[in-house]
């Protein structure tokens, strides 16, 4: 019989904990988000996360390892092909991809672009790999003048559309992205179609917080599906709804920022749900990692550290709190893309044995399998449960 009533799973989007075993194959040898961020700013103090064991899993100047910690701790390696948010979240919930989602380092094929233009009744500009902030600097003025949406991609499996909110209103931009999502199937089934709205004037364009992701539906049965089918609550905060194409959720709270996500988490913890509260805090990736801003990345970590005691105060005897991530985005690394890293694994709560070293798990799916077993639902296709090690059974 499980001791677990509620699980709170916090994904620190893009917070890696050292290179993945296959990092060299991805060109990411030596990447280590937490370690290098702390080094770059001369030390990063995270006392509350440190109390759960974050300093025990990867070197963090300013947050040393502790002999006694209040949580269980470890790292998880990615077994999936690919290093994007969709892949990481799916793997965490039991779906391991054997082939990466398609990427387009030279832009999208002409026939795909032509079909998309015909479907939306507009030409597009761009169609290349680019930073989201740089592409609107380069093409924003032309977009405003012509009304043509900006199409771009990255090293990840994404089809991104940027548009000024005064030129293409949000509702229309989202509709355009829905059209793209319906078209991108088969060999061109990208992980995400992303709406990237911006505001401002030429020379001072700024992306807004109204980004919206239109993800591929998971290719297998996830932890979310299992819990929902068993009558459990499955509440998705932040971009969880987008990453799972809305599947497996019983309630959605589409927060846009870390602060909104943290505030919403506290509110949900005061309700009487039974099941999973699944939270994505996106700004490590979206705002700081891709921009290689170690100071911003570090401050976002400090904000989470200061918020943690408020979460703990609202936890109930049958609650377990988990922190992890979906991939790395080392703010000191070359380039602007995600980095192929292991991710942190922290567990805390009344049912959790403290001081347990969970080691390096071979797949993110171990976490999903653990939660499936702890909640007493059918097992997932991938992953090995560590629920007994945590004392959850």
N, C-alpha and C positions, 0 to 999 in steps of 0.2 A: 504493500500500500504506500502510495507516494505521500511525502510530507509537503509537496509543493502545491500551493494554491494559485499563486500568481508569479509569473516570471517577467522581469523587466530587462529587456535586451537593448542596450545602448550601443549603436554603431557609430564610432568616431570615424567618420568617412575620410579615408586617406591617411590614417595614423598607423604607419608601419612600425615594426619592431625588429628590423634586421633582415638582411637579404634572404629570399627564399632559396631552397636548395638548387633550383634551376634558374636563378637570377641571371647567370652568365648567358643563357640562351636568349634572354630578353634584352641583353645589353645593359643590365642593371646591377652588375657585380659591385658589391660594396655599399649599396643603398641601405640606409638605416635612418628612418624619419625621426624618431624620438631622440636617438643618440646624437645625430648631427645637428638637429635643431637646438638642443641644449648646449652643445659645443659652440655653435655659431653665436649665441647670445651671452656666452660666459657663465652659463648655469641656469637651470630651470627647476625651481622648487615646486613640487607637487605633493604636499604633505598628506593630503587625504587619499589621493590615489596611491601614494607611497605606502600608506597604511594597509591598502588592499594587496600590495605586492608588485606594483608596476616597476619599481626600481630593481626588483629581483629577476626580471625577465629580459632586460636589455640595459646596457649602461646609459645612465642619464645623469650628467653632471648636475649636482644640486639635489638629486633625489636618489641617494645611495640605497643599496639593498639593506633590508632589515632582517634581524634574526627572528623576530616575531611579527607576524602580520595578521590582520583580522580576516583576510580572505584567502581564497585559493587562487593560484596564479600559474600561468604558463604561456605558451605561444602556439599558434596554429599556422602550419604551412598550407599553401594553396596547392591542391591537386588538379584543379581545372586548367584547361588551356585558356589563356587570356588573363588580363589584369585590370578589368574595368568593374564599375560598381554593380552592374547587372550580374556578371559572372560571380563576383564575390558574395553578393547577397543570396543568390541561388544556391551556391555551394554551402553557405552557412545553414541553409534550410534543407539540405539533403540532395540537391541536384548538381552533380559534377559533370561539367562539359568536357567531352573528349576531343572536341575540335573547337578552335576559337571562333567567335562570332566574326563575320567578315569586316575587314578594314579596307580603306581606300587611300593609300599614301599618295596617289596621283590624281585624286578627285574621283567623282562618280562617272561611270560610263556615259557616253553621249546619249545612248538610247534611254537610259534611266532618267536623265535630266530632261530630255525632250518630252517624255511621257508625263513627267511631273509638271512641267510648264503647261502642257496642254490641259492637264487635269485641274490646275488652279487658275488658269486663264491669265497668267502673268509670266514674263520671262524672269530668270534669276540671274544674279551676278555672283562672282566668286568661284565656287566649286573647286576648292583646294583645301589642303591642310593648313590650318592657321590657329593662332591664339584668338580666343573670343574677344579679348579687349583690343588686340591689334587689328583684327579684321574690320571692326566698326570704325576705327580710326582711318583705315585705308579706304573703305568703301561706303562708309556711312553717309557721306555727302551725296554720292551718286545715288544711293538708295532713296534718300529723301527727295532728290530731284526727279527720279524716274518712277518711284513706287515699286521697283523690283526688289523682292526679298534677297537677302544675302545667304547663300548656301555655302556651308563649309563643314569640314570634318576634322579629325585629329588622329592620333595614333590609336585611339579606341574605336570601337564599333558604334559610331554615332553619325547621324544625319542631322545637322544642326541648321536651324533657320533663324537668322537674326533680322529683326525689323523694329523700326522706330514706332513707338506706341501711338504717335499722332498720325503716322502714315498708314500703318496696318494695325487697327485696334486689337487688343488682346484676344477677343472672341474670334476674330477672323484669323489671327496668327495660329491659335490653337486648332481651328478647323483645318487650316492648311497642313498643319502637322499631322492631324488625324488622316488626311488624305494620303500623305507620305507613308504613314504607318501601314495603311491598308495596301499600298502598292509594293512595299519592300518585304517581299516574301521569298521563299526558296533560297537560292544561293545568295540573294541580296537581303536576307532577313537580318538587318542590323539589330544590335542589342537595344538601341534607343534612338528615337527621333526626339530632338530637344528643341523646344521653343525658347528663343533667347531675345526677349524684348529689351529695348534700350530707350533712353530719353536724351534730351539735351540738344545742343547746337553743334555745328561743325567745329572741331577742335576741342570740344568739351562733351563728347558723348559719354554716357554712363549706363551700364547695364542695370536693370532693375531687379527686384526680388521676385518677379513674377515668372521666373523660369518654370517650365513644365516639361516633364519627361513622359514620353509615350513609349513604353517598353514592350518588347516581345513577351508574350505570356510564357511562363516557365515550361520547359520541355518535359518535365516529369512531375511527380507528386511531391509537394513540399511539406515542411512542418506546418505551415499555415493551413494547407488543405486538410491535413490530418486533424489538427486541433478544431477547425471549424466543423468538420464532419462529425466530430465527437461532441459537439455542442458547447465547446469552449468559446470564450470571447477572444477575438484576435483583433487588436487595435493597432493600426498603423499610423505613426506620426512622421511628419516630414515627407520625404519622397518615397517612402515604403510603398504607398499606393501605386506610384508610377513604376517602380522597379518590378513589381509583380503583376502589372496590368490589372490591378484591383482584385486579383484572384486570392481567395483564402482569407480575406478580411471580413470581419463583421462590422467594424466601424473604422472610419478614416478621419484623420485630423491633419489637413495639409498645411502644416507650418512651413514657413519660408526661410527662417533664420535659426541660428543656434539658440538665441535667446527665446524666440517663440517656442521652439521645441522643448527647451528646458522648462519654461513656464507651464506649457501644456502637460508635460510629464508629471509635474507636481499636482496639477489639477486632477489628472486621471488617477493618480495614486490615492486620492481622497474619495474615489468612487468604489463601488462594490463589485468590480468585475472579477471574473474567475478565468484565468487563462494567460495570454501573452500580451504584453505591452511592448511593441516593437518600434524603436525610436531611431531615426537617422539624424545625426547632427552633421550638416553638409559643409560647413564653412572651412574646415581644415583643408578640404579638397578645393571647393569652388572658389574661395576667396584668397587663400594664403599659399597652399601648396603649389598650384600651377603657376602662381606669380613668383614663386621662390622667395617668399617673404617670411623669413624665420621669426621676426619679431611678432608679426600678426599671428602666425601659427602658434607661437609660444603663449601669446595672450589668450587665444582661444582655449588652449589647454588649461591655463590658470583659471579661466572662467568655469570650466567644467569641474575643476578641482574644488573651487569655492562653492559650487552648486551641490556637490556630492553630499555634504552633511544634511542639506534640506531634503534630499531624496531619502537618506537613511532615517530621518525623523518621521517620515510618512510611511515607512515600510511596516508591514504587519508580520506576525509570527510565521505565517506560511509563505512569505515572499522570498524570492531569490533574485538578486541583481547581478547582471552580467554586463561586462564591457568587452567590446571587441572592435574590429574594423573589417573593411572589405578589400583593402589593398593598401599600398603605400603611396605617398607622394612626397618624397624626401625634399624639403624646401631648400636644401643645399646642393642638390644633384644637378648635373648638366641637363639642358633641355627644359621642357615644361610639362612633360607627360607623367603619368602614374609610374610608380616604381614597383617592381616585382619583389614583394617582401612577405615575410611572415607577419602575423598580426597579433596584438596583445590578446590575452584571455584572462579576465579577472572575474571571480565569482564571490558573492558576499550575501549573507543573510542568516537568519536564525537556523534554517535547515542545513546550512553549508558548514562543513568542517573547515576550521581556520588553519592556516599554515601549510596547506597541501600544495606540493609542487606537482603540477600536472604535466611538466615537461614540454616537449615540442610535439604537438599532435600532427599526424601526417596529412590531415585534411580539415578544412573549416567544417566539413559535414559532421565531425565528431560532436560539435556543439548542438547541432540540430538533433542528432540521434540521442544525445543526453537529455534534451528537453522532451523529446518524444517519449522516452522511457520514464522520465520523472512524472510526466502527466498521464502516463498509462494509456497512450494511444498506440496504434499500429506502428511498427518500426519503419524507418525510411530506407530507401534503396542503398544509400551510402553512409559511411561513418560508423565509428565504434563509440558506444556510450561510455562516459566516465561518471555517470550518475552514482554508481555504488561508491566510487572513490570520494565523491563529494559528500556522501552520507544522505543522498536524496531517496534511497530505497530502504 
